[in-house]
Amino acid sequence: MPVPQGARRTGATRVTLLTEGTYPHSHGGVSVWCDQLVQGMPDLAFDVIAVTGTGREPVVWDLPAHVSSVLSVPMWGAPPEGRPPRGRSRNQLTTAYERFLTALLDPRAEEGFAPALYALARAASDGTLSPFLRADRAIAILTALWNRPGLAVREAQPTLHDALTATALLEHALRPLAAPAPKSGVAHAVSGGVAVLPGLAALEHHGVPLLLTEHGVYLRERYLGYRTAPYRWPVKAVVLGFFRLLAQESYRRAALITPGNRYNRLWEEEGGADPESIRTVYNGVDPATFPAAGPEPDAPTLSWAGRVDPIKDLETLIRAFALVRARLPHARLRLFGGTPRGGEAYRDRCEALAAELGHADAVTFEGRVDDIKDAYAAGNVVMLSSISEGFPFTLIEAMSCGRATVSTDVGGVREAVGDTGLVVPPRDPEAMAAAALELLGDPGRRRAMGEAARLRVIEQFTLRQTIDTFRSVYLELAHPKQELTVMPPVRMSAPAVRGTGSLAL
């Protein structure tokens, strides 16, 4: 149900943020970014359509009066209300769904994806899509389809259980199509994937321009996640086919794409985005909110901040620390950040690894801190070990605090760091340990790198630049005939970062 906030602002440009698993129901990097945009533009009117897990997640951000509504769209839990289609409507939906599945499984039929998707969107708005996908007819369509001669998936001998699993996953993934689509203003999807679905429906049915910002490459992260997912190949073929074609359609239809780094831009161009529709907009922080940190700790200490999640690859970091401690017996590794629900097993695995390597006494999981700056100040060197990132907030925040960094070469990390930190290959504990030892052993170099890192943030990655750029983009898309891109940006004081900062990433 919508969560009413402030009164609607008559005449203000309206922006509908489309989120998945982030703002305003959780803290973290993307949520911080959304809050910065909203807080920085009180002259605009905002709504939020948030794809959530169960729909019971609380709003954890203090929303200002110019956020008119928040609609939670749960992907799990109870299905959307509706009724099964009948008669002609059922036949039309059957035809559209068969065309949709064919596009996912047969490269020769991919042009059928978009018209089929928008037919499914109409059924979702009528309340018939979810009941249809939960009925036997949808299972029968898939089982008949992927056993056709000539389809590669047939060689994997898909089973009825595979069909049940794949259909259920699609039903959940398509639930955001049932959300009321925005009818005016700008729809701004702050990630790819299922969050874009209401924006595509708004564009198709109401002509609302779609703005797409990917902080990480959604499709790449689905490939990484499904590589180890407990499904057989026929299921993965269906689901990954959906995410791949959804990414292509999102890139094709977006009025503007604003990746957070050049790495994402390359993926988007490869996925079919017109280079002319892409503008790189870096994440920014307020240097006054993240001032130079105080004295370094006495014991050689590596610090890390983020959410405890496999994509952050803390196992490689712990293995690298074991190599560091072999050279520096008094070294410590301090890990700051929350463990998302469902991630407890990964944290247990990381703690068990530290114990197995004999370093449980020196590796501490410290949870969230009230002030993220304390996490950066806790280390002589701040580490980032992720296997996938966009333009990570934790990295530019640590740089703003004047700490030297060692980061994995993923996403926009090199663009952020430049020559003010050390960058190593992902999943390489030996290289990570060597870089950490290099900096721990040279206080003068650490200090010089930290000073250069803070200067780099001030010159290139400020919050003010980010907010001014997106205000200009919103006005340009909402009022294209007014050529608002030539107007100077509105100058306002940058908001302080609220909540727990990027710590729950």
N, C-alpha and C positions, 0 to 999 in steps of 0.2 A: 504494500500500500504506500502511496506517496506520503512523505513526511513534510508537512507544510513548514515553511520557514518564514521569511519576510513577505510582505505584500508585494505583488507584482509591480514592477517599475514601468509605468506607462511611458512608451516612447523610447526607452533605452534599448540599445542593441542587445539581443538575447542570444546567449550561448548555452547550448546543451552539452555538458561534458558526458562522454560515454566511457565508463571505466569497467574494469574487470578485476575483482579481488583487491581493490586498492581504495582510493578515496570515495566516500568519506568514512569507510567502515574499518580501515586499518591504517596503521602508521607505516612508514617506509618511504623509499626514495621517490617513487612515482606519486604517492600521496602527498609528500612534502611539496613536490613540484606543482601539483594541482592546487594545493592550498596557497602557495605563493602567487599563482596566477589569479585566483579568486580574490585573495586579500589585496592584491596590487591593483585591481580594477574595480573599485566601488562604483564607478560611473556606468558599468555594464550590468546586465541582469543575467543571472546564471540559474540553470536547472541542472540536475544530475540524474542520469539513468545509470545505475550501478549494478552490474552483474555480480551476484554474490553466491555464496555456497548454499545456505539453507534459507536465507531471507530473515533469519533471526539475529543476524549480526548487528550489534549496536553501532550507532554513529559515534565515532570517537574523536571527531574534530569539532571545535566550536565554529559553527557556520554563521557567517555574517548575514545581515538583513537582506542583502541583495542576492542571496541564494533562495530562490522562491520555493523550490521543491526538490526532494530526493525520492526517487522511485527505485526500490530494490527489486531486482529481477533474479530470483533464485534459480540456479541450474539444477539443484538437487532437492531432496525433500519431496513434498507433495507436488504433483504436476499441476500445470495451469488448469483453471476451470474451462470447461467446454463440452462439446458434444460431438460424437462421430458424424462425419458427413454422410449424406444419403443421396440416393438417386444420381442425378446429373453431376452434382457437386462431388460425390465420391468418385465418379468416373473421371472427372477432370483432374482431381487430386491424384488419383492413381496414375494417370498418364504423366502428370508433371513429376511425380516422385520417381517413376521409372526412368524418365529422361534425366533427372537429377542423379540417380545412382549410376546410370550408364556413363555420364560425364566423369564421375569419380573413378571409374574402373577402365574406361576405354579412351585412350588418348585421341582417337579419331572422332570422338563425340563431345569433346570439351566445350565446343561452342554452345552446346545445349545447357550448360551449367547456369548461366545468368538468367535466361528466361524461366528456367525451372525454379531457381531460387526465389524469384519475385512472385511466382505463382504460389510457392510455399508460404511466402510472407503474407499474401492475401488470405490464405487459409488460416495462418496463425492469428491474424487480426480478427478473423471470424470465430476463433475458438475451436476450429476443427482439426488443426494440424497435430497437436499433441495426442488427442484421442486416436487419430488415424495411425500414428506411428506406434502406439501402444497396442494396436490390434493385430490379429493374425494376418490380415491382408498385406501389411507392410513387410512382415517376415517372408511371406510367400513371394513377393515381388523380388526381394533380394536373393533368395535361394534359387529362383528361376533364372535370374539375371547372371549371377556369377558362375553358373554352370554352362553358359553358352559356349559353344566352340569358338576358339580364337582369342579368348580372354586369358591373359597371363595368370590371373588369380585362380583360374580353374585348376592349374597344375598343382596348387597347394591343397587340393581336395577340401574345400571349405565344408564345414559341418553345420548342422542345425544350431548347435550351440554358438558357433561363430556368428551366424546370422542374428540370433537373439542378442548377442553381445554388441555387435556393430550397430544394430538398429537402436538399441537402448542408448548407446553413446551418441548417436546422431540426434535422437529425440532430445536429450539433455542439451546438446550443443546448439540446437535450433530454438530453444526456448526463448532467447532474447528477441526473436522475431515477433513474439506476442506482446511485447511492450508497446505502449502507445508511441508512435513515431512522432518526433518533433514536426510541427507544421510551419515554423517560421524561424528566422534567425540563422544561426550557424550550428551544425552538429560537429562537435570536436571529439573524435575518438582518440583517447590517449594511449591506446595500444592497438595492435592489429587483432585479428581473430574475432571471437564471438562478440566482443564489445562493439565492433563495427556494424553488426547486423541491424540495430535500430537506425543507424545513420544511413545505411544503404536503402532501407525501406523508406526513410524520410526523403531521400533524394529521388527515389523512383516514383513515389506517390505524391509528394508535395513540392518537389524541386528545391528542397533545402540543401544548400551547399555543404559538402562533407570535407572537413579538415582532418588529416590523419597524422598523428605523431607517434612514432615508434621509438621507445627508449631502448629496448632490446629488440632483436629481430624475432618477432613472434613465431614465424614459421620455422626458423632455425631452432628455436627452443623446443618446439613441438617435435622436430626430428630428434633432438637430443633426448627428450623425455621418453618418447615412444621406442627408442632403441632398446631400452631395458624394461619396457612395460610388459606386464604378464599376459599378453595377448598373442594369438597366432597371427601369422602373416596376413591371411584374408581380412581380419579385423583391422589391422594396421593399414592395409591398402585402402580400405574404405575411409577410415578416419583421416589419414594423412592426405588422401586425395581431396577430401573436403577442405582441409586447412590450406592446401596448396592452391586450389582454385578460388577459395575465398580471398586469399592474399592477392591473387592476380586481379580479381574483380574489384577489390578495395583500391588497389593501386590504379586501376584503369579509370575508376569513377570518381576518385577524390579530386576535388577542385585544386587542392594544394596538399603536398606531403612535406612535413617538416621534421626530418630525422634529426636526432641529437648528435650525429657525427657522420663522417664521410664513409665509414665502414657500413653503417646501415644503408646509406644512400646506394652503395654498390649492390647490396642485396635487393633493394627496391627496384633499381634499374633492371637487374637480372630477372626480377619477377614481373616485368612488363610495364613499370611506371615510366611515363614520359619524362625525360630529364628536365624538360622545361617546367614541369609541375612540381619540382623538388627544390626546397630551400633548406639548407642546413641551419638549425638554430641550436646553439649549445645551451646546456643547462648552466645556470648561474647561481652563485651564492652571494650573500651580503658580507663583504669583508669586515664590516663593523660587528656583525654577529659572530664571526669566526676570526677573532684577532689572533695575533701571534701567541702561541702557547708559551707557558712559563718554562722553568728549568726542566731539563731532562731527568728521568729517574736515575738513581745511583747505580742500580744493577742493570746490566745490559738487557733491554726489554724490547720485544716485538709486540705491537698491538694490532688488533684487527677489529673492525666494526661492521656489522651487517646482520642479516637474518641467518640463523643456522639452517642451512638448506643445501642439498647436494650440489646445486649449481654454483655455490660459493666454494666448493672443493676444499673444505677444511682438512680433509685427510692428507692432501698434498702439503698443506701448510704445516700440519703436525709432523709429517715425515721430514720436511725441510728443517723444522725446529730441532728435531732429534740430531740432525747433522750439525746444526749450529752449536748445540749444547755439548757435543763431543769435543768441540774446540773451546767453548766458553762454558764451563760447568755451572756458573752462577746465572746463566741466562734464564729469562722467563718469557712465556708467551701468554698474553692476556687477551681473551676473546670476549668482546662486548656485543650483546644483541640478543633479541628474543628468539625463541623457538616456536615457529608457527604450529597451530594445531595440526596434528598428523605427522609432524616432523620429529617427534620424540625419539623414534627409533634411530634416526640419523645421528642425533646428538649422542645417544647411547653408544653408537658405533664409533664415533669420534673419541669419546671418553675412553672406550675400551682400547682403541688404538694407542692413545697416549700412554695408558697403563701397560699395554703389551710392549711398547718400546722403552719402558722404564722411566717415563717422564711425567707420570700423573701428578707428582708433587710440584711441577713447574708449569703445567698447562692448566689455566683456570678459565672456566666458563662463568662469566660474571653477570650475565643477563643484561637487561636494559639499565642505563644510567639516566638520571634526571637531566643531565646536560651532556650532549654528545661530545662537546669539546673535551670533556674529561677523558673520553676514550682515546682521543688523539694525543693528548698530553701525556697519557700513561706510558707511551712507548718512546724509545729513542728513534725507532723506525716504524712507520705504519705500513702494514702489509695488505695486499689485495690478491687473492688466490683464485678468483673466479674462472670458470671455463666459458662463461658467456656474460657480457655486460653491454650496456649501451654507452652512456657517458656518465660514469658512476658518481653519484653525489658524494659518497664517502671519500673518494679520491680528491675531488676538488675542495671539499671541506678540510681535509687533512692538509692539503697544499696551502689553503688560506691560513691555517693555523701555523704554517711555517715548519712543518715536519717533513723530513726526507721520506721517500716512499719507495717500496719495491712492489711492482704490480705485474700481473700476467698480461701478455700481449693479446688482448681480446677487445672486440668492439672498438670504442673510441678512446681507449686508454692512452695510446701513443699521442693522439691529438691533444689530450688533456695534459699529459706530463711534459711533452717536449723533451728538453734535455735537463729537466729539473728533478728527475728521479730515475731509477733503474727499472727496466722492463725486461721480463724473462718469458720464455715459452710457458704455456699452461701445462699442467700435469707433469712438471719437471722439478721434483724436490731438490735435486742436486744443484740446478741452476739457481733456484730460489734461495737455497742456503748460501751459495757462493756470493750472491748479491747482498744478502743480509749481512754476512760476515765482512764483506768489503766496506759497508757503511758503518757497521758497529765498530770497526777497527780504525776509523778515520773521523774523529770528531769535527775537524775543520771542514772536511768535505760535506759532512752532514749539515753543518750550520750553513754553509754556502748554498747547498741545494735547497734547504728549507727557505732561506731568504729569497732565492730566485723563484721558488714555487709560489710563494705568496704574491710576489710582484706579477707573476704570470696571471694569476687569478684576477688581480686588480685591473690588469690591462685588458684581459680577454673574456673573462667568465663571470661577470657580475650579474646579480639578480636584476638590477635596473635594466640592463641591456635586454635580458630575456623578456621581461614584462613589456617594455616598449615595443619590442618586435611583435609579440603576439597581439597586443592591442591593435597595432597597425594591420595585422593579418585579419583579425576579426572584422574590423571596419571595412576593409577591402572586400572581403567575401560577402558581407551583409549588404553592402552598398556599392556594387561594382561600377555603376555608372558615374559615381562621384569621384573616382580616381583618388581615393583617399591615401594611396601609398605615397603621394608626393607631399602630404602634410607632415609637419614636424610632429614627433611623438609628444603626447601629453606628459609633462614632467610632474611626478609625484614622489614623495618620500617612499623609499623601499620599505616594505613591511618586514618586521622581524620574523624569523622562522619560529613557528609555533609548535606546540606539542613536543614530541620527543625527537624531532629532527629526523635524520635518515636512519636512526638506529634500528628500527624494526624492519629494515629493508627486506 
